[in-house]
């Protein structure tokens, strides 16, 4: 899963700087940051309920 994501998204991201007509680095960075925050939130341990 991670390999597929890196090849499809990461490969295009690293080649974006070469394009003179379309440069989506800002958009790609925003998506990357949002997904990173979501993954960090999902990786947090659940709080233990106290009675």
C-alpha positions in Angstrom: 0.0 0.0 0.0 2.7 2.5 0.9 4.8 1.5 -2.1 1.8 2.2 -4.4 1.2 5.5 -2.8 4.8 6.5 -3.1 5.0 5.5 -6.7 1.8 7.2 -7.8 1.8 10.3 -5.6 5.5 10.8 -4.7 6.8 10.2 -8.2 4.5 12.9 -9.6 5.3 15.3 -6.7 9.1 15.1 -7.3 8.7 15.7 -11.0 6.3 18.7 -10.7 9.2 21.2 -10.4 10.2 20.4 -14.0 7.0 21.6 -15.5 6.9 25.2 -16.9 3.1 25.3 -17.5 1.7 23.5 -14.4 3.3 23.4 -11.0 1.1 21.9 -8.3 3.7 21.8 -5.5 1.6 24.0 -3.2 -1.5 21.9 -3.7 0.4 18.7 -3.3 2.0 20.0 -0.1 -1.3 21.0 1.4 -2.8 17.5 0.7 0.4 15.9 2.1 0.1 18.0 5.4 -3.6 17.3 5.8 -3.1 13.6 5.3 -0.1 13.6 7.7 -2.2 15.3 10.4 -5.0 12.8 9.9 -2.6 9.9 10.1 -1.1 11.3 13.3 -4.6 11.7 14.8 -5.5 8.1 13.9 -2.2 6.7 15.3 -2.9 8.3 18.8 -3.8 5.8 21.5 -7.4 5.9 22.7 -7.9 7.4 26.1 -8.6 4.9 28.9 -12.0 5.4 30.5 -11.9 5.9 34.3 -14.8 5.1 36.5 
